[in-house]
Structures are given as structure tokens and as C-alpha cells.
Amino acid sequence: MYLDVKIVSGYSRDDAGGDMDEGAAQNDDAVQDDTAMQDDTAVDIQDDAVAGFVAEWRRERPELDTEPIDVLGRLTRYARLIAVMNERVLAEHDLQPWELEVLEALTRQGAPYRLTAGDIERLTLITSGTTTHRIGRLERRDYVRRVKDERDKRIVWVVLTDAGRDACVVGMDAMLDGQRRALDMLEPGARESLRTGLTALGALLRDEPPTLRSAEQ
């Protein structure tokens, strides 16, 4: 599950400087301490952190319209908590969330499992510099390889290796299992309302499928 408007993203830390690309929440102890999804029991959402933030703003500035915090503030905060959950699950399989994000983008394409760096950039909503850095790190793990197009040498494909696909399968299974257990704590009606609301928000934000060079070949 990736909310591709990068309101989510535990994947999009500025990673141009080496090991910083390990997920936006990895060293955020405050976020980790607030991860309600660690518990096996449901929590009262009326007592969540955002409700406290809203109450503080209403006290400090009663005239302030806090509805965006009440709605989008929850979305951004919960996205960070989900990122922490994903990171912990994937760490057990020697994967980082950003690695899985790229690997699953390639896997979804089907054979021959390839995308250009620009395709990956558009799919994951990261900068070209970060894309290049991530591809290089995945290449060093033998999860991808770069291959020039046979007909147009200007095009360089990022091709998924067998090792990369195996890692993706293991990582996806583990991550989705954790996310499913979290969603199972919601009633079916609540899950559907959440899905409907997020879909409507995505439409407002114009989150449309990008045009990929791989689809043109």
C-alpha cells in the first residue's frame, strides 16, 4: 500500500547523502512511541494525538479553522505511523521501504520487468537525483541491472533481476500481512468509507497514472 501523493511516504527522505535513505521515520522516536498499530487492541480515535493538537490550537487561537488539521493532519500523521510499521516488518527481511517501492514498481510491469529511471521517478514521486541514487544502491545488491535499449541506445532500462523479484515477493507478502492485520481492526463499513474518502481525495489532488516509456515499447 503506497499512497502515491507522498502525503505518505516514509519513502521520500532526501537520500542524496548515502545512508539517509532508510525511511522518513526510522530515527523518529516520538513517532515510534506513538505507533498505536503495535497494539493488538483497537484504540479510541477520539483520544488520538491529532485531537490533542486541535484542542491546543482551539485554546491558543479560537478563530483558527482547524478542520484541515482534523482531516489531513490525521492523514499525514497516520501515514508516518504506517511507514514505521512497514519499516519494522521489512527490516526482518533485510529490506527498506524505499527498496520495496522500487522493486514492486518493476514487478508490477510483468515480463520483461523493466522501467526507465524517469518511469520510476514518476511512479514513486521522487526527484531524479534520488532515483539515480536508489537505482545504484539496488544495483549493488544485485536486485536490478541497467541495460541500454537495443534499438535506441539513448534509452537505459532498469531491469529487475531474479534476486530482486524474489526479494519483492517476500517483502510484499510480509508488508501486506502486517497491513491486513491493522485493517482487520476496522469494521468493514469503516474500511469502505476510508477507501472512498481517500479515492475522492486522490481525484482532487489529480493523482493520475503516469505515462510510462515501458508502455510505449
C-alpha positions in Angstrom: 0.0 0.0 0.0 1.6 3.2 -1.2 -0.4 6.5 -1.0 1.4 7.9 -4.0 0.8 11.5 -3.4 3.7 11.4 -1.0 1.5 12.6 1.7 2.6 9.2 2.8 5.7 8.3 2.1 8.0 7.1 4.6 10.0 6.5 1.4 10.9 10.0 0.4 13.6 11.2 2.8 16.3 13.2 0.9 18.7 10.4 0.3 21.3 12.0 -1.8 23.7 11.6 1.1 24.1 7.8 1.4 22.6 6.1 4.3 19.9 8.8 5.0 17.6 6.9 2.6 16.2 4.5 5.2 12.7 5.7 5.6 11.5 9.0 7.0 10.5 7.6 10.4 13.4 5.3 11.2 15.1 7.5 13.8 12.0 9.4 14.9 11.5 8.0 18.4 8.5 10.2 19.0 6.7 8.7 16.1 7.7 5.2 17.1 6.4 5.7 20.6 3.0 6.8 19.2 2.6 3.8 16.9 -0.8 2.6 18.0 -0.6 -0.2 15.5 1.9 -2.0 17.7 -1.0 -2.9 20.0 -3.3 -5.8 19.2 -6.3 -3.9 20.5 -8.2 -1.1 18.9 -7.8 2.5 20.2 -10.3 5.2 20.8 -9.6 7.6 17.9 -11.2 10.4 19.9 -8.1 10.3 22.1 -5.5 10.4 19.3 -2.7 12.8 19.1 -4.3 15.0 16.5 -7.4 15.5 18.6 -5.0 16.9 21.3 -3.3 19.2 18.7 -6.7 20.5 17.6 -7.7 21.2 21.2 -4.5 23.1 21.8 -5.0 25.2 18.7 -8.6 26.0 19.7 -7.3 27.2 23.0 -4.5 29.2 21.6 -6.3 30.6 18.6 -10.1 30.0 18.8 -10.6 31.8 15.5 -8.5 29.3 13.6 -10.2 26.9 11.2 -8.7 23.6 12.3 -10.7 21.2 10.0 -7.6 20.7 7.7 -5.7 19.5 10.8 -8.6 17.3 11.8 -8.6 15.6 8.5 -5.4 16.0 6.5 -3.3 16.3 9.7 -4.5 12.8 10.7 -3.7 11.5 7.2 -0.2 12.8 7.3 0.5 11.6 10.9 -1.1 8.2 10.4 0.9 7.8 7.1 4.1 8.3 9.2 2.9 5.6 11.7 2.2 3.2 8.8 5.7 4.0 7.5 7.1 3.0 10.8 5.1 -0.2 10.8 6.2 -1.1 7.3 9.8 -0.3 8.1 9.8 -2.7 11.1 8.2 -5.5 9.2 10.6 -5.2 6.2 13.7 -4.9 8.3 13.1 -8.5 9.3 13.7 -9.4 5.6 16.7 -7.1 5.1 14.6 -4.6 3.1 14.0 -0.9 3.4 10.6 0.5 2.3 12.1 2.6 -0.5 13.8 -0.6 -1.8 10.5 -2.4 -1.9 8.8 0.5 -3.5 11.1 0.4 -6.5 11.1 -3.4 -6.7 7.4 -3.6 -6.7 7.1 -0.9 -9.3 9.2 -3.1 -11.6 7.5 -6.3 -10.6 4.0 -4.9 -11.4 5.1 -4.3 -15.0 5.3 -8.0 -15.7 8.0 -9.5 -18.1 10.5 -8.2 -19.0 10.2 -6.3 -15.7 11.8 -3.1 -16.8 11.3 0.7 -16.4 13.4 3.7 -17.2 14.7 5.9 -14.4 12.2 8.5 -15.5 9.4 6.0 -15.2 10.4 5.1 -11.6 10.6 8.8 -10.8 7.1 9.4 -12.0 5.7 6.3 -10.3 7.3 7.0 -6.9 7.2 10.8 -7.0 10.8 11.3 -6.1 13.4 13.5 -7.6 15.7 12.4 -10.4 18.8 12.6 -8.2 17.1 10.4 -5.6 16.0 8.0 -8.3 19.5 7.6 -9.6 20.9 7.1 -6.1 18.3 4.4 -5.3 18.9 2.5 -8.6 22.6 2.5 -7.8 22.1 1.0 -4.4 19.7 -1.6 -5.7 22.2 -2.5 -8.5 24.9 -3.1 -5.8 22.5 -5.5 -4.1 22.0 -7.3 -7.5 18.3 -6.5 -7.4 18.3 -4.5 -10.6 20.7 -4.0 -13.6 20.9 -1.2 -16.1 20.7 -2.2 -19.8 20.7 0.0 -22.9 17.8 -0.3 -25.3 18.7 -2.4 -28.3 17.1 0.0 -30.8 17.7 3.3 -29.1 21.0 3.5 -27.2 19.8 6.7 -25.6 17.3 4.7 -23.5 18.6 2.9 -20.4 16.3 0.3 -18.8 16.3 -0.6 -15.2 15.7 -4.3 -15.3 14.6 -6.4 -12.3 16.8 -9.4 -11.6 15.6 -12.8 -10.3 17.0 -11.9 -6.9 15.1 -8.6 -6.9 11.9 -10.2 -7.8 12.3 -12.8 -5.1 13.0 -10.0 -2.6 9.9 -8.2 -3.7 7.7 -11.2 -3.3 8.9 -11.9 0.2 8.7 -8.2 1.2 5.3 -7.6 -0.3 3.9 -10.7 1.4 5.3 -9.6 4.8 4.2 -6.0 4.5 0.7 -6.8 3.3 0.2 -9.3 6.1 1.0 -6.6 8.6 -1.2 -4.1 6.9 -4.1 -6.6 6.7 -3.9 -7.2 10.4 -4.1 -3.5 11.0 -7.1 -3.1 8.7 -8.9 -6.0 10.3 -9.2 -3.9 13.4 -11.6 -1.7 11.5 -15.2 -2.6 10.7 -15.9 -3.4 7.0 -18.0 -0.2 6.7 -15.3 1.9 8.2 -12.7 0.4 5.7 -15.0 1.1 2.8 -15.6 4.7 4.0 -11.9 5.2 4.3 -11.2 3.8 0.8 -14.0 6.0 -0.7 -12.7 9.1 1.1 -9.1 8.5 0.1 -10.1 7.9 -3.5 -12.0 11.1 -3.6 -9.0 13.0 -2.2 -6.8 11.4 -4.8 -9.0 12.7 -7.5 -8.9 16.2 -6.1 -5.1 16.0 -6.0 -5.1 14.8 -9.6 -3.3 11.6 -8.7 -3.4 10.0 -12.2 -1.4 7.1 -13.5 1.7 8.4 -15.2 2.6 7.7 -18.8 5.5 5.3 -18.8 8.1 4.7 -21.5 7.8 1.0 -21.0 4.2 1.2 -22.1 5.3 2.7 -25.4 7.7 0.0 -26.3 
